[in-house]
Amino acid sequence: MEQTPEQEVLIARNNETGQVGAVVGQNPDGTPKMADVKSTPLSELVKFTKGQNPLEAFTANFMRQAKNPTTFGIFKMSAEDYEALAEPMAEMLNDPETNKEMLDKYRVEMKAPAVKIQPVDPDKVNWAEIEQQWGIKREDLEKDGALQQMKYHHKSPKLYKVNDPDKPGEKIEARLSFRSNPDGTYSLTPHFVKEEPQLDQPFRGYTFTAEDKEALTNTGNLGKAVDLKDPVTGETQKCLVSIDRLTNEIECVPVDKIYIRQKVANIDLTMQQIGILKNGGLIKEQHVELPNGQKFTADLQYNASKGDVAFVNSALYRQENEQKQQEGEKSAQSQGQKDNWHNPDGNPKRLSQWYHIPLDEQKQADYLAGKQVLVGETKDNKGNDCTMYLQYDPKERKPQTTWVYPDRDKVVGIAEEHKTQVAVNNDGKTNEATKNVKEPLQRGQTEPKDDTQQKKQQRSSRSASEGTRKNPRTPKP
């Protein structure tokens, strides 16, 4: 008598919602389709022969499509045990941490396969053809880092002037990307700048509504998934749509090909937030801090053109930033100079050096935090040894420099004597008591320091006085 192969079934738990159910199929987005374990008979469950590929195929397909598989916990059991164990397991899954040890015996490890993007080999790019057709050389893309991004199938981060295919001898602006050829080589695809996005025309079978146009104009993103037709296969797919802000091209990406990292800048995303972003939604009012220290508040939204999560400022944030920028420009104009010390959002700019002395990362961070920063040992404008300090002055809205001379350890703050010394030695000012002393003043010096300087001061003062008496200035008739 032939023995029937042992079969297995799956129980799943949605780690976000806590929903538990028996797996009866797979939803279009790749998530497990679940049914109530108490009322669903074994006959309706998806069954797999133990140890064979269908189980692996299901979980592999689930991993590939769901993109964020850790949203679900998957557990397998023998089909024979389903009626006896399904309900107790469902109860245990309501508190998976407490029952972890027992559940681990049934757990399916959800290790997402590493996605390796095969970069473009620059040596397989037909550079001679590209230079002849578009006027672009390899070194043009290498010197500003564009080639490094284009190797990983991104568009160039900036616009380049290329040969206009419609007007020989003239140039036109475009972003650049590589396209693969059947023989394994790569050619260049220019993405030409359009005057404006073509939102009045259907895009892959979809017609933009007035609300769609407003969303795309304001944020660059449609903000929802819509059905679009693949121009090659004719297949309909759920896609997100965005506008390339540099070229005004309309671009899209299928939802099932979107991968969103769990950390964006300083923000740790929850699974629920990742789900919102994958469907085009906004994560509002996030306080963002970039690695360079820049801080601002923005909404997060997935951008199909960028292929990543983008920072989207709402009208309120844009208004605040524009107001800060206008205030900064007015302040700079009133001072008769350009504001070189602030970012457009009004925060101080990061300084990588000061008086040609490099500042390390810690010193840059301390400056942005408003702390006094030791720049280093240097010389003043007259060649005197001193130590330089830097600090951002929020009242003056600019950096301030302090020079401290060898006896700085005895000084608290900046004394008036120090100000006199710096003014005379560095700024070309005159101090009445020492104006005839030719040597640089020392720290705290406001009078002649010795008999020699005293005699020079008195002798020069007498000469000046006698000269005035001998050559009195007479008014012109």
C-alpha positions as CSV (number, residue, x, y, z in Angstrom):
1,M,0.0,0.0,0.0
2,E,1.4,3.3,-1.1
3,Q,1.9,5.8,1.7
4,T,0.6,9.3,1.3
5,P,3.4,12.0,1.6
6,E,3.1,14.0,4.7
7,Q,1.7,17.5,4.1
8,E,2.2,20.8,5.9
9,V,0.1,24.0,6.3
10,L,1.0,27.5,7.3
11,I,-0.2,29.8,10.1
12,A,0.6,33.5,9.8
13,R,0.7,36.4,12.2
14,N,0.6,40.1,11.1
15,N,3.1,41.7,13.5
16,E,1.6,45.1,13.0
17,T,-2.1,44.4,13.5
18,G,-1.8,41.2,15.6
19,Q,-4.1,39.4,13.2
20,V,-3.6,35.6,13.2
21,G,-4.9,33.2,10.5
22,A,-4.4,30.1,8.5
23,V,-2.8,30.7,5.1
24,V,-5.3,30.0,2.3
25,G,-3.5,31.8,-0.5
26,Q,-1.5,34.9,-1.4
27,N,-2.8,38.5,-1.9
28,P,-1.8,40.5,-5.0
29,D,0.7,42.5,-3.0
30,G,2.5,39.3,-1.9
31,T,1.1,39.1,1.6
32,P,-0.4,35.9,3.0
33,K,-4.1,35.6,2.5
34,M,-5.4,34.5,5.9
35,A,-8.6,32.9,7.2
36,D,-9.9,32.3,10.7
37,V,-8.4,29.1,12.1
38,K,-11.6,28.3,14.1
39,S,-14.0,28.2,11.1
40,T,-11.7,27.4,8.1
41,P,-11.5,23.7,7.3
42,L,-8.3,22.0,6.4
43,S,-9.5,21.5,2.8
44,E,-9.3,25.3,2.1
45,L,-5.8,25.7,3.3
46,V,-2.7,25.8,1.1
47,K,-0.9,22.5,1.6
48,F,2.7,21.6,0.8
49,T,4.4,18.3,0.7
50,K,6.9,18.2,3.5
51,G,10.5,18.9,2.4
52,Q,9.6,19.7,-1.2
53,N,9.9,22.9,-3.2
54,P,6.3,24.3,-3.1
55,L,6.8,25.5,0.4
56,E,10.1,27.1,-0.6
57,A,8.4,28.5,-3.7
58,F,5.6,30.1,-1.7
59,T,7.9,31.7,0.9
60,A,10.4,32.8,-1.8
61,N,7.6,34.4,-3.8
62,F,6.2,36.0,-0.6
63,M,9.7,37.4,0.3
64,R,10.2,38.8,-3.2
65,Q,6.8,40.5,-3.5
66,A,6.2,41.7,0.0
67,K,9.5,43.6,0.2
68,N,9.2,44.0,3.9
69,P,8.5,40.4,5.0
70,T,9.2,41.0,8.7
71,T,5.7,42.4,8.9
72,F,4.6,38.7,9.1
73,G,5.6,35.7,11.2
74,I,5.1,32.4,9.3
75,F,4.7,29.1,11.2
76,K,4.3,25.6,9.7
77,M,2.7,22.5,11.1
78,S,1.8,19.1,9.9
79,A,-1.6,19.0,8.1
80,E,-2.6,16.1,10.4
81,D,-2.1,18.3,13.4
82,Y,-4.0,21.3,12.1
83,E,-7.4,20.5,13.7
84,A,-5.7,19.8,17.1
85,L,-3.0,22.5,17.1
86,A,-4.3,25.4,15.0
87,E,-6.4,27.1,17.7
88,P,-3.8,26.6,20.5
89,M,-1.2,28.1,18.2
90,A,-3.4,31.0,17.3
91,E,-3.8,31.7,21.0
92,M,-0.1,31.5,21.6
93,L,0.5,33.9,18.7
94,N,-1.5,36.5,20.5
95,D,1.5,36.8,22.8
96,P,4.4,35.6,20.7
97,E,7.1,36.9,23.1
98,T,5.9,34.9,26.1
99,N,5.4,31.8,23.9
100,K,8.6,32.3,21.8
101,E,10.3,29.1,22.9
102,M,7.4,26.9,22.0
103,L,6.6,28.7,18.8
104,D,10.2,28.5,17.6
105,K,9.7,24.8,16.8
106,Y,7.2,25.8,14.1
107,R,8.7,29.1,12.9
108,V,9.7,29.6,9.2
109,E,12.8,31.7,9.1
110,M,12.2,34.8,7.0
111,K,15.6,35.6,5.8
112,A,15.2,38.0,2.9
113,P,17.5,37.1,0.0
114,A,20.2,39.8,-0.6
115,V,19.4,41.9,-3.6
116,K,22.5,42.4,-5.6
117,I,22.4,45.2,-8.2
118,Q,24.8,44.4,-11.0
119,P,26.6,47.7,-11.6
120,V,27.5,49.0,-15.1
121,D,31.1,48.2,-16.1
122,P,32.5,51.5,-17.4
123,D,34.9,49.6,-19.6
124,K,31.9,48.1,-21.5
125,V,30.5,51.6,-22.2
126,N,30.8,52.6,-25.8
127,W,32.6,55.9,-25.0
128,A,33.7,56.7,-28.6
129,E,30.1,56.4,-29.8
130,I,28.8,58.6,-26.9
131,E,31.4,61.3,-27.5
132,Q,30.6,61.3,-31.2
133,Q,26.8,61.3,-30.8
134,W,26.4,63.4,-27.7
135,G,29.6,65.2,-27.1
136,I,30.1,63.7,-23.6
137,K,33.4,62.2,-22.5
138,R,34.1,59.7,-19.7
139,E,36.2,62.2,-17.8
140,D,33.3,64.6,-17.9
141,L,31.3,62.2,-15.8
142,E,34.1,61.0,-13.6
143,K,35.4,64.4,-12.4
144,D,32.2,65.4,-10.6
145,G,31.1,61.9,-9.4
146,A,28.2,61.4,-11.8
147,L,29.7,58.2,-13.2
148,Q,29.6,56.6,-9.8
149,Q,25.9,57.1,-9.5
150,M,25.1,56.2,-13.1
151,K,27.0,52.9,-12.6
152,Y,24.1,51.8,-10.3
153,H,21.4,52.6,-12.8
154,H,20.6,56.1,-11.6
155,K,20.4,59.2,-13.6
156,S,23.2,61.8,-13.4
157,P,22.7,64.1,-10.4
158,K,22.9,67.2,-12.5
159,L,22.2,68.4,-16.0
160,Y,24.8,68.2,-18.8
161,K,24.9,70.1,-22.1
162,V,24.8,67.5,-25.0
163,N,24.5,67.7,-28.7
164,D,20.9,68.6,-29.8
165,P,19.7,65.8,-32.1
166,D,17.3,68.1,-33.9
167,K,19.7,71.1,-34.3
168,P,23.2,70.0,-35.4
169,G,25.9,72.2,-33.9
170,E,23.7,73.3,-30.9
171,K,23.6,72.1,-27.3
172,I,20.7,71.1,-25.1
173,E,20.5,70.2,-21.4
174,A,19.7,66.7,-20.2
175,R,20.2,64.3,-17.4
176,L,22.1,61.2,-18.4
177,S,21.7,57.4,-17.8
178,F,23.0,54.2,-19.3
179,R,21.0,51.6,-21.2
180,S,22.1,48.1,-22.0
181,N,22.6,46.7,-25.5
182,P,22.0,43.1,-26.6
183,D,25.8,42.6,-27.1
184,G,26.5,43.4,-23.4
185,T,27.7,47.0,-24.0
186,Y,26.1,50.2,-22.8
187,S,25.0,53.3,-24.5
188,L,23.9,56.7,-23.2
189,T,20.3,57.8,-22.8
190,P,19.8,61.6,-22.4
191,H,16.7,62.8,-20.6
192,F,16.0,66.1,-22.1
193,V,14.6,69.0,-20.2
194,K,11.0,69.8,-21.0
195,E,9.4,73.2,-20.4
196,E,6.8,71.7,-18.1
197,P,5.4,68.2,-17.2
198,Q,2.8,67.0,-19.8
199,L,0.0,66.5,-17.2
200,D,-2.8,67.2,-19.7
201,Q,-2.0,64.1,-21.7
202,P,-2.7,60.5,-20.6
203,F,0.3,58.7,-19.1
204,R,0.4,55.0,-19.7
205,G,-3.4,54.9,-20.0
206,Y,-4.0,57.0,-16.9
207,T,-5.6,60.5,-17.1
208,F,-4.5,62.9,-14.3
209,T,-7.4,64.6,-12.4
210,A,-7.2,68.2,-11.2
211,E,-6.3,66.9,-7.7
212,D,-3.5,64.7,-9.3
213,K,-2.1,67.7,-11.1
214,E,-2.1,69.8,-7.9
215,A,-0.3,67.0,-6.0
216,L,2.3,66.6,-8.7
217,T,2.9,70.3,-8.9
218,N,3.2,70.9,-5.2
219,T,5.2,67.9,-4.1
220,G,6.5,66.2,-7.3
221,N,4.6,63.0,-6.3
222,L,1.1,61.8,-7.2
223,G,0.7,60.5,-3.6
224,K,-1.2,57.3,-4.4
225,A,-0.8,54.1,-6.4
226,V,-2.6,54.0,-9.7
227,D,-3.0,51.4,-12.5
228,L,-0.6,52.0,-15.4
229,K,0.0,49.9,-18.5
230,D,3.4,48.6,-19.4
231,P,4.1,50.1,-22.9
232,V,5.9,46.9,-23.9
233,T,3.8,44.0,-22.5
234,G,0.5,45.9,-22.0
235,E,0.3,44.5,-18.5
236,T,-1.4,46.7,-15.9
237,Q,0.5,47.3,-12.7
238,K,0.0,49.4,-9.6
239,C,2.6,52.2,-9.7
240,L,3.7,55.3,-8.0
241,V,4.2,58.4,-10.2
242,S,6.5,61.3,-9.7
243,I,8.0,64.2,-11.7
244,D,11.7,64.6,-12.2
245,R,12.2,68.2,-11.0
246,L,15.3,68.7,-13.2
247,T,13.8,67.6,-16.5
248,N,10.0,67.7,-15.9
249,E,9.8,64.1,-17.0
250,I,6.9,62.0,-15.6
251,E,8.3,58.8,-14.2
252,C,6.8,55.7,-12.5
253,V,7.8,52.6,-10.5
254,P,5.7,49.5,-9.9
255,V,4.7,49.1,-6.2
256,D,6.0,45.6,-6.0
257,K,9.4,46.7,-7.0
258,I,9.7,49.4,-4.3
259,Y,12.1,48.7,-1.4
260,I,12.1,51.1,1.5
261,R,14.9,51.1,4.1
262,Q,13.8,51.1,7.7
263,K,16.0,54.1,8.5
264,V,15.9,57.4,6.6
265,A,18.4,60.0,7.9
266,N,17.9,59.9,11.6
267,I,14.3,58.5,11.4
268,D,13.5,54.9,12.3
269,L,10.4,53.9,10.3
270,T,7.8,51.5,11.7
271,M,6.3,48.8,9.4
272,Q,3.1,50.7,9.3
273,Q,5.0,53.8,8.1
274,I,6.8,51.8,5.4
275,G,3.4,50.5,4.2
276,I,2.1,54.1,4.0
277,L,5.2,55.1,2.0
278,K,4.9,52.2,-0.4
279,N,1.4,53.3,-1.3
280,G,2.5,56.8,-2.0
281,G,1.3,58.3,1.3
282,L,2.9,61.0,3.5
283,I,4.6,60.6,6.9
284,K,4.0,64.1,8.2
285,E,6.1,66.5,10.3
286,Q,9.3,64.5,10.8
287,H,12.2,66.3,12.4
288,V,15.1,65.5,10.1
289,E,18.8,65.7,10.9
290,L,21.2,65.0,8.1
291,P,24.7,63.6,8.5
292,N,26.1,67.1,7.8
293,G,24.3,68.5,10.8
294,Q,21.5,70.3,8.9
295,K,18.2,70.2,10.7
296,F,14.7,70.8,9.4
297,T,11.1,69.6,9.6
298,A,9.5,67.9,6.5
299,D,7.1,65.3,5.4
300,L,8.4,62.0,4.0
301,Q,7.1,60.5,0.7
302,Y,8.4,58.0,-1.8
303,N,9.7,59.6,-5.0
304,A,9.6,57.4,-8.1
305,S,12.1,59.6,-10.0
306,K,14.6,59.4,-7.1
307,G,13.9,55.8,-6.4
308,D,13.9,56.5,-2.7
309,V,12.1,58.3,0.1
310,A,12.3,62.1,-0.4
311,F,11.8,65.0,2.0
312,V,8.7,66.9,1.0
313,N,8.0,70.3,2.6
314,S,4.3,71.2,3.0
315,A,3.1,74.7,2.2
316,L,3.6,75.7,5.9
317,Y,7.2,74.6,6.0
318,R,8.0,76.2,2.6
319,Q,6.4,79.4,3.9
320,E,8.5,79.3,7.0
321,N,11.7,78.6,5.1
322,E,11.0,81.2,2.5
323,Q,10.3,83.7,5.3
324,K,13.6,82.9,7.1
325,Q,15.5,83.1,3.8
326,Q,13.9,86.5,3.0
327,E,14.7,87.8,6.5
328,G,18.3,86.6,6.1
329,E,18.6,88.3,2.7
330,K,17.2,91.6,4.0
331,S,19.6,91.5,6.9
332,A,22.5,90.8,4.6
333,Q,21.4,93.6,2.2
334,S,21.1,96.1,5.0
335,Q,24.7,95.2,5.9
336,G,25.7,95.7,2.3
337,Q,27.0,92.1,2.0
338,K,25.9,88.7,1.0
339,D,24.8,86.2,3.7
340,N,27.6,83.7,3.5
341,W,27.1,82.2,7.0
342,H,23.7,80.6,6.8
343,N,21.8,77.9,4.9
344,P,18.6,78.8,3.1
345,D,16.6,77.5,6.1
346,G,18.4,80.1,8.3
347,N,20.6,77.7,10.3
348,P,24.4,78.4,10.4
349,K,26.4,76.8,7.6
350,R,28.9,74.1,8.5
351,L,32.5,75.4,8.3
352,S,35.2,73.0,7.2
353,Q,38.0,75.5,7.8
354,W,38.7,78.9,9.3
355,Y,41.5,81.2,8.2
356,H,42.7,78.2,6.1
357,I,43.0,76.0,9.2
358,P,41.0,72.8,8.8
359,L,38.3,72.0,11.4
360,D,37.6,68.4,12.2
361,E,34.1,66.9,12.5
362,Q,33.9,67.5,16.3
363,K,34.9,71.2,15.9
364,Q,32.4,71.7,13.1
365,A,29.7,70.1,15.2
366,D,30.7,72.3,18.2
367,Y,30.5,75.4,16.1
368,L,27.0,74.5,14.8
369,A,26.0,74.0,18.5
370,G,27.1,77.5,19.4
371,K,30.2,76.4,21.4
372,Q,33.5,78.2,21.4
373,V,35.9,76.2,19.2
374,L,39.7,76.1,19.5
375,V,40.9,76.6,15.9
376,G,44.6,76.3,16.7
377,E,47.9,78.0,17.1
378,T,48.6,80.6,14.5
379,K,50.0,84.1,13.9
380,D,48.1,87.4,13.8
381,N,48.4,89.9,11.0
382,K,51.7,91.2,12.4
383,G,53.3,87.8,12.8
384,N,52.7,87.5,16.6
385,D,52.1,84.0,18.0
386,C,48.6,83.5,19.2
387,T,45.8,81.0,19.7
388,M,42.6,81.4,17.6
389,Y,39.1,80.6,18.8
390,L,35.9,80.6,16.8
391,Q,32.3,81.0,17.9
392,Y,28.9,81.7,16.2
393,D,27.3,84.9,17.5
394,P,23.5,84.5,17.2
395,K,23.0,88.2,17.8
396,E,25.3,89.4,15.1
397,R,24.4,86.3,13.0
398,K,27.9,85.6,12.0
399,P,31.1,83.8,13.3
400,Q,33.3,85.8,15.6
401,T,37.1,85.2,16.0
402,T,39.0,85.7,19.2
403,W,42.8,85.8,19.3
404,V,44.5,84.8,22.6
405,Y,48.2,85.5,23.2
406,P,50.8,83.4,25.1
407,D,49.6,84.5,28.6
408,R,46.0,83.6,27.8
409,D,45.7,81.3,30.8
410,K,45.7,84.4,33.0
411,V,42.9,86.0,31.2
412,V,39.2,85.5,31.7
413,G,37.0,86.7,28.8
414,I,38.3,89.4,26.4
415,A,39.7,92.4,28.4
416,E,39.7,95.9,27.1
417,E,43.5,95.7,27.0
418,H,43.3,92.8,24.6
419,K,40.9,94.7,22.4
420,T,43.4,97.5,22.3
421,Q,46.2,95.2,21.4
422,V,44.3,93.5,18.5
423,A,43.1,96.9,17.2
424,V,46.6,98.3,17.1
425,N,48.5,95.2,15.9
426,N,45.9,93.9,13.4
427,D,43.4,96.5,12.4
428,G,45.7,99.5,11.9
429,K,44.1,101.5,14.7
430,T,45.9,104.1,16.8
431,N,46.3,104.2,20.6
432,E,47.3,107.7,21.8
433,A,49.5,106.4,24.6
434,T,51.5,104.1,22.3
435,K,51.0,105.6,18.8
436,N,54.8,106.4,18.4
437,V,55.9,102.9,19.5
438,K,56.8,100.9,16.4
439,E,57.0,97.4,18.0
440,P,53.8,95.3,18.2
441,L,51.9,95.7,21.5
442,Q,52.1,92.8,23.9
443,R,49.1,91.2,25.7
444,G,47.3,93.7,27.9
445,Q,49.6,96.6,26.8
446,T,48.1,100.1,26.6
447,E,51.1,102.1,27.7
448,P,54.9,102.0,26.8
449,K,56.3,98.9,28.4
450,D,59.8,100.1,29.3
451,D,62.1,103.2,29.4
452,T,63.1,102.8,25.7
453,Q,59.5,102.8,24.5
454,Q,58.7,105.7,26.9
455,K,61.6,107.8,25.5
456,K,60.5,107.1,21.9
457,Q,57.0,108.1,22.7
458,Q,58.1,111.4,24.4
459,R,60.7,112.3,21.8
460,S,58.2,111.8,18.9
461,S,55.5,113.7,20.8
462,R,57.9,116.7,21.4
463,S,58.9,116.7,17.7
464,A,55.3,116.7,16.6
465,S,54.5,119.5,19.0
466,E,57.5,121.7,17.9
467,G,56.6,121.0,14.3
468,T,53.2,122.3,14.9
469,R,54.5,125.5,16.5
470,K,57.1,126.2,13.8
471,N,54.7,125.6,10.9
472,P,51.3,126.8,12.0
473,R,48.6,126.2,9.4
474,T,47.2,129.4,8.1
475,P,43.9,129.8,6.4
476,K,43.9,130.3,2.6
477,P,42.8,133.7,1.5
